[in-house]
Amino acid sequence: MGRSINVLFINQPAIPIAELELSLNNNNSITSHVAIPLGILYLSSYLKKYNSDVKIEALDFAYEVFNRAPHHNTVDDIINATANEISFKPDVLAISAMFSICHPFLMKTIDIFSTFFPDTKIIVGGNHATNATRLLLENDKVDYVGRGECEESFRQFIDNFDNLDNVNIPGIYSKKDLQNKVHMG
C-alpha cells in the first residue's frame, strides 16, 4: 500500500426500522438498544496493529439514533445529519450489519452515504452480510462483502486497496464473484 487509507466503520442499530419510524413520528422516546460494536472494534484494532498507514473513524448508529431522536423526525433525517458531520473523506465505508433486522436501515445508510461520498468503496460485513452476500452484492452501491471472521481478510483488503481488481482475498466477495457465479454459501 502506497498511501494512507481512510476507513469509516459504521455500526447499524439492532432495532426494527418500523419501530424507529413509529417512535420518531409520534415523538415517543426511543429505548436505548446500544451494545458495544465488538466486530468493528476488533477489525479496527487489528488494522491499527498490522497497518500503521490507515486512518480510522467509527460511527455507531445505535448511539446516534438514541441521541439524535429528539431533534429529528425520520430515520433519513438522522442518517443525513450524521453523514453531514463526517469530518474526513473515507476511502472505505466498512459497514457492520450483525442482524437481518438491520437490513432496511443498512440500505438507507448505504443510499444516503453513497450520495455524500460517491467515490468511496462500500464493504458490508457481519452476520447478516455472511448470510445475505448475494443479496447485498446485487445492490449497485455495495462493492464488497466480507463473509465470516475477516480480521486478516480486511487487513489484506486495505493493504491491497489500490489493486483490488487483481487480487483474490479469501472471505471478501465482489461484483466479479457474482458475474463468475462463485458459490457464496
Secondary structure, DSSP 4 states (H G I P E B T S, - for coil): --S-EEEEEEEPPSS-HHHHHHHHHTTPPPPP-----HHHHHHHHHHHHH-SSEEEEEEEHHHHHHHHGGG-SSHHHHHHHHHHT--S--SEEEEE--SGGGHHHHHHHHHHHHHHSTT-EEEEESHHHHHSHHHHHTSTT--EEE-S--HHHHHHHHHTGGGGGG---TTEEEHHHHHTT----
